[in-house]
Amino acid sequence: MRICILGATGLVGRESIDLVARAWPAAELSLFASRDQTLEHGGKSWDVRGAASLEQADAPRGDLALVALDDDHSARYVPRLLELGYRVVDKSNTYRGDPNVPLVTAAVNSHRVDAEVRLVANPNCTTIPFALAMAPLLRRFGLEAATVSTYQAVSGAGIGPLDEFLADAKRGYAEADRLGRPFDAGKYAGNTVPHNGKTDDGGFSAEERKLMFESRKILEHQALAISAQCCRVAVAVGHYMNAWFTLRDAASVAEIEALLGDAASAPFVRFLPGAAGEGLSARSCVDHRDRALAGRVRADARDASGRSHCITIAGDNLRLGAATNAVRIASRWYASADPELQSPT
Ligand SMILES: NC(=O)c1ccc[n+]([C@@H]2O[C@H](COP(=O)([O-])OP(=O)(O)OC[C@H]3O[C@@H](n4cnc5c(N)ncnc54)[C@H](OP(=O)(O)O)[C@@H]3O)[C@@H](O)[C@H]2O)c1
């Protein structure tokens, strides 16, 4: 099996290298980024080629491409990879809205990936944990509405902003100012800021629109009433969110907890019982990188019908929210040696 990773030097690309070794240890792996270079990763030196070489007539053909590039570069290289015979999982936003391209969260709508499909879009890093927690509820009780408020890690913006954040945080916290004034009011370190890219006429950011649009597409539930507000918090990795949801049928907190705690009903969810939320934090995500953490289920007192509840969900944005889900998607075409990375049928 011949696999290539585009964007191999980035945050998601590096995670993909590690996961390919777990899922398909015998695969022949080639790496691409902006230019020819050597990548030091996992105690090894990797040869990385400039992605433009894929446009040459003698570019290598292959079986599977995992693409972790920005939207414009995905639009440039994905058609070429398909032409070269690769099956492609693209992690950018480029193809998510295309009605002809399946948008897949493994174990939620994996059935969309069959032998005929050549290109699959990997969802946004908040949508994946949200969909994993909501899908069992939708199946068992019906889901009418959800309101989501996210607290997203800086690594979601890529390796450049993450490294700048780490340097700014080191400088800012070096000064013992009890009001946090050494931090720049417009930057990520020591701060919480709106996720404000590509705001539309209604005032919603691209991230908020993605969470709403993608949830409906993945859950195959266009009637879902959903609203989202997103912000970035001063955390390196781990997207955290609070959600309020209304079911079609009344369900008790105990019934919801039992459902989300059952691995067969809620694959890839690590349910943490108890309203206090012990073990449920952004930092905990990097100890359980391939699972959505869910807990703090509480009845929403505004709704006496017993259909509305609150929940907290978190997930490692680089792994569960990107690289892991992409490998699980591809496991529908090529079985994974590691069962944790195999998507159920
Ligand atoms: N970070 C997340 O949490 C997350 C989660 C879900 C989805 N995603 C999506 O995954 C994709 C990658 O995100 P990331 O966070 O890994 O980004 P990143 O850390 O900024 O990495 C970007 C990658 O793109 C490569 N690149 C830049 N310019 C290029 C060019 N002209 N030609 C070919 N390659 C080029 C870079 O290579 P060089 O090192 O050579 O510059 C690097 O490998 C994005 O679409 C993002 O939206 C990210």
The ligand as a Tripos MOL2 file, in Angstrom:
@<TRIPOS>MOLECULE
LIG
   48    52     1     0     0
SMALL
NO_CHARGES

@<TRIPOS>ATOM
      1 N1         -4.9680   22.2040   13.4950 N.am      1 LIG1
      2 C1         -6.1370   21.6370   13.7090 C.2       1 LIG1
      3 O1         -6.5810   21.4790   14.8770 O.2       1 LIG1
      4 C2         -6.9710   21.1570   12.5730 C.ar      1 LIG1
      5 C3         -8.0800   20.3680   12.8430 C.ar      1 LIG1
      6 C4         -8.9070   19.9510   11.7870 C.ar      1 LIG1
      7 C5         -8.5830   20.3200   10.4940 C.ar      1 LIG1
      8 N2         -7.4910   21.0960   10.2640 N.ar      1 LIG1
      9 C6         -7.1990   21.4580    8.8840 C.3       1 LIG1
     10 O2         -6.0590   20.7030    8.4780 O.3       1 LIG1
     11 C7         -5.2770   21.4810    7.5630 C.3       1 LIG1
     12 C8         -3.8410   21.5910    8.1130 C.3       1 LIG1
     13 O3         -3.8670   22.2040    9.3860 O.3       1 LIG1
     14 P1         -2.5730   22.3090   10.3190 P.3       1 LIG1
     15 O4         -3.0490   22.8610   11.6070 O.co2     1 LIG1
     16 O5         -1.8210   21.0280   10.3130 O.co2     1 LIG1
     17 O6         -1.7370   23.4280    9.5440 O.3       1 LIG1
     18 P2         -0.1730   23.8550    9.7350 P.3       1 LIG1
     19 O7          0.3440   23.3210   11.0110 O.co2     1 LIG1
     20 O8         -0.1330   25.3140    9.5120 O.co2     1 LIG1
     21 O9          0.5610   23.0990    8.5290 O.3       1 LIG1
     22 C9          0.3620   23.5130    7.2040 C.3       1 LIG1
     23 C10         1.0350   22.5670    6.2530 C.3       1 LIG1
     24 O10         0.7970   23.0530    4.9080 O.3       1 LIG1
     25 C11         2.0500   23.0600    4.2190 C.3       1 LIG1
     26 N3          2.0800   24.0960    3.1830 N.ar      1 LIG1
     27 C12         2.1120   25.4370    3.3300 C.ar      1 LIG1
     28 N4          2.2170   26.0470    2.1310 N.ar      1 LIG1
     29 C13         2.2450   25.0620    1.2080 C.ar      1 LIG1
     30 C14         2.4020   25.0270   -0.2070 C.ar      1 LIG1
     31 N5          2.5380   26.1510   -0.9210 N.pl3     1 LIG1
     32 N6          2.4030   23.8360   -0.8410 N.ar      1 LIG1
     33 C15         2.2950   22.6810   -0.1400 C.ar      1 LIG1
     34 N7          2.1960   22.6350    1.2140 N.ar      1 LIG1
     35 C16         2.1790   23.8120    1.8640 C.ar      1 LIG1
     36 C17         3.0710   23.3630    5.2960 C.3       1 LIG1
     37 O11         4.3540   23.0000    4.8170 O.3       1 LIG1
     38 P3          5.7040   23.8130    5.2090 P.3       1 LIG1
     39 O12         6.0940   23.3380    6.5770 O.co2     1 LIG1
     40 O13         6.6660   23.3980    4.1700 O.co2     1 LIG1
     41 O14         5.3680   25.2790    5.1900 O.co2     1 LIG1
     42 C18         2.5500   22.4650    6.4230 C.3       1 LIG1
     43 O15         2.9710   21.1360    6.2210 O.3       1 LIG1
     44 C19        -6.0100   22.8340    7.4250 C.3       1 LIG1
     45 O16        -6.8900   22.7870    6.3260 O.3       1 LIG1
     46 C20        -6.8170   22.9010    8.7050 C.3       1 LIG1
     47 O17        -7.9460   23.7260    8.5870 O.3       1 LIG1
     48 C21        -6.6760   21.5030   11.2650 C.ar      1 LIG1
@<TRIPOS>BOND
     1     1     2 1
     2     2     3 2
     3     2     4 1
     4     4     5 ar
     5     4    48 ar
     6     5     6 ar
     7     6     7 ar
     8     7     8 ar
     9     8     9 1
    10     8    48 ar
    11     9    10 1
    12     9    46 1
    13    10    11 1
    14    11    12 1
    15    11    44 1
    16    12    13 1
    17    13    14 1
    18    14    15 2
    19    14    16 1
    20    14    17 1
    21    17    18 1
    22    18    19 2
    23    18    20 1
    24    18    21 1
    25    21    22 1
    26    22    23 1
    27    23    24 1
    28    23    42 1
    29    24    25 1
    30    25    26 1
    31    25    36 1
    32    26    27 ar
    33    26    35 ar
    34    27    28 ar
    35    28    29 ar
    36    29    30 ar
    37    29    35 ar
    38    30    31 1
    39    30    32 ar
    40    32    33 ar
    41    33    34 ar
    42    34    35 ar
    43    36    37 1
    44    36    42 1
    45    37    38 1
    46    38    39 2
    47    38    40 1
    48    38    41 1
    49    42    43 1
    50    44    45 1
    51    44    46 1
    52    46    47 1
@<TRIPOS>SUBSTRUCTURE
     1 LIG1         1 GROUP 0 **** ****
